[in-house]
Amino acid sequence: MSLATELQQVLAGFQQNAPEPVKAMITAAKAQIEADFNREAAIHEGDKLPGFTLPNALSEEVSSSDLLKKGPLLITFYRGTWCPFCNLALVHLQKHLTEFEAKGVTLVAISPELPDTSLSESEKRGLKFPVLSDAGNAYARKLGIVWKQPDSLRPVFDSFGHNLPKRNGDDSLEVPIPTTLLVDGKGVVRNAFIEADYTKRLEPAVALEWVNKLD
């Protein structure tokens, strides 16, 4: 089953089962970011990827310069492990991990969640690629892909038991716009998928097509 099909199933389940007030608040917030997001202000193909040094699930520092020494990177930004759409995207990348590794590509996932949260979730989901913590979305902000979610969603997160302040270490409710970048060995962004509609994600098969076109 494709990632898109599974994402649509999750969306359909939400639309069918979510209480109407909750559905209305989430739908309104989603429509607003889709309308307001400035894609032109975000990172583009051909741009040099800004360097990063971020902690992994064990709080060990991981740098983009060290990763690039091994070859190209496929970097995916996700909102958090509380997001079912994000979890599906990560699982589908994991399913294709050996194919990316065979091409010399390193997968990297980045979210604003604290390292201890990343560790527990990555272990549970069996992810075998680096999961890095971007505290306060500082790095995502450099790429122009941060969404400050409206305060109207605070009671929604509370009702679902998603404690974002605890998960992220701040009370901002900010999350990255779901983004996947293919960066070549020289640190140049060759392909970019940046989608304000967080129910849509890049298919791993498309990412592999990107990789196959690298020089």
BALUM-920998 format. One line per 4 residues: number of its first residue (from 1); for each residue x, y, z of C-alpha. Coordinates in steps of 0.2 Angstrom, whole numbers. Example, Ala and Ser with C-alpha at 12.3 -4.5 7.8 and 13.67 -1.06 7.14 Angstrom:
BEGIN
1) 62,-22,39 ~ 68,-5,36
END
This chain:
BEGIN
1) 0,0,0 ~ 7,17,-5 ~ 10,31,8 ~ -3,42,0
5) -16,28,2 ~ -12,26,20 ~ -12,45,23 ~ -29,46,16
9) -35,32,27 ~ -30,42,42 ~ -37,58,36 ~ -54,49,32
13) -54,42,50 ~ -51,59,57 ~ -65,66,47 ~ -77,53,51
17) -73,51,70 ~ -67,67,77 ~ -79,78,87 ~ -86,92,77
21) -79,106,87 ~ -61,98,87 ~ -63,95,68 ~ -68,113,65
25) -53,120,74 ~ -40,108,66 ~ -48,111,49 ~ -48,130,51
29) -30,130,57 ~ -24,119,42 ~ -33,130,29 ~ -25,145,37
33) -7,139,35 ~ -10,132,18 ~ -16,150,13 ~ -2,159,22
37) 13,149,20 ~ 26,158,9 ~ 35,144,-1 ~ 46,158,-10
41) 53,162,7 ~ 58,144,10 ~ 74,135,5 ~ 74,130,-14
45) 83,118,-26 ~ 100,125,-29 ~ 103,133,-12 ~ 117,128,-1
49) 111,119,14 ~ 114,129,30 ~ 125,118,41 ~ 118,111,57
53) 124,102,73 ~ 110,94,82 ~ 108,81,95 ~ 102,63,91
57) 91,52,102 ~ 106,49,114 ~ 110,68,115 ~ 126,65,104
61) 130,80,93 ~ 128,76,74 ~ 134,88,61 ~ 129,90,43
65) 147,91,38 ~ 151,74,46 ~ 136,67,37 ~ 140,74,21
69) 157,66,21 ~ 148,49,18 ~ 138,56,3 ~ 121,63,-1
73) 108,66,13 ~ 89,64,12 ~ 83,75,26 ~ 65,75,32
77) 57,87,44 ~ 42,81,54 ~ 31,89,66 ~ 32,76,80
81) 28,58,85 ~ 11,64,91 ~ 7,66,72 ~ 0,51,64
85) 4,57,46 ~ 22,60,52 ~ 23,43,59 ~ 17,35,43
89) 30,45,33 ~ 44,39,44 ~ 39,21,44 ~ 38,21,25
93) 56,29,24 ~ 62,15,35 ~ 54,2,23 ~ 65,9,9
97) 81,12,20 ~ 92,-2,12 ~ 88,5,-5 ~ 94,22,0
101) 109,15,9 ~ 113,5,-7 ~ 114,22,-16 ~ 126,29,-3
105) 112,41,4 ~ 110,44,22 ~ 92,47,29 ~ 90,60,43
109) 74,64,52 ~ 73,81,61 ~ 59,87,73 ~ 57,99,87
113) 55,85,100 ~ 68,83,114 ~ 81,69,112 ~ 73,58,126
117) 56,58,116 ~ 65,54,100 ~ 74,39,108 ~ 58,31,115
121) 48,34,99 ~ 62,29,87 ~ 66,13,97 ~ 47,8,97
125) 46,11,78 ~ 62,2,74 ~ 69,17,65 ~ 87,14,59
129) 92,31,54 ~ 97,47,64 ~ 83,56,72 ~ 89,73,77
133) 81,86,89 ~ 79,104,83 ~ 76,113,99 ~ 64,128,96
137) 64,124,78 ~ 80,135,77 ~ 87,126,62 ~ 70,124,53
141) 68,143,55 ~ 84,145,45 ~ 75,136,31 ~ 59,146,31
145) 48,131,36 ~ 41,135,53 ~ 23,136,57 ~ 17,144,73
149) 1,135,76 ~ -13,145,83 ~ -18,146,102 ~ -35,139,97
153) -27,122,95 ~ -20,121,113 ~ -36,114,120 ~ -36,101,105
157) -19,95,110 ~ -24,94,128 ~ -39,84,124 ~ -29,72,114
161) -16,71,128 ~ -2,78,117 ~ 9,88,129 ~ 19,98,116
165) 28,109,129 ~ 34,94,138 ~ 39,85,121 ~ 47,101,114
169) 54,110,129 ~ 45,126,125 ~ 27,132,125 ~ 27,140,107
173) 17,126,98 ~ 28,129,83 ~ 31,115,71 ~ 40,113,55
177) 31,112,38 ~ 33,94,33 ~ 48,95,21 ~ 60,83,13
181) 76,88,5 ~ 89,78,-6 ~ 106,86,-3 ~ 120,81,-14
185) 138,77,-7 ~ 143,95,-10 ~ 129,101,2 ~ 118,108,-12
189) 99,105,-11 ~ 95,96,-27 ~ 76,92,-24 ~ 64,99,-11
193) 47,93,-6 ~ 39,107,5 ~ 20,105,8 ~ 10,116,20
197) -4,103,19 ~ 3,91,32 ~ -8,76,26 ~ 3,75,11
201) 20,68,11 ~ 34,63,-2 ~ 33,45,-8 ~ 49,36,-4
205) 48,30,-22 ~ 49,48,-28 ~ 64,51,-17 ~ 73,36,-24
209) 69,43,-42 ~ 78,59,-36 ~ 93,49,-30 ~ 94,40,-46
213) 96,57,-55 ~ 111,63,-45 ~ 127,65,-55
END
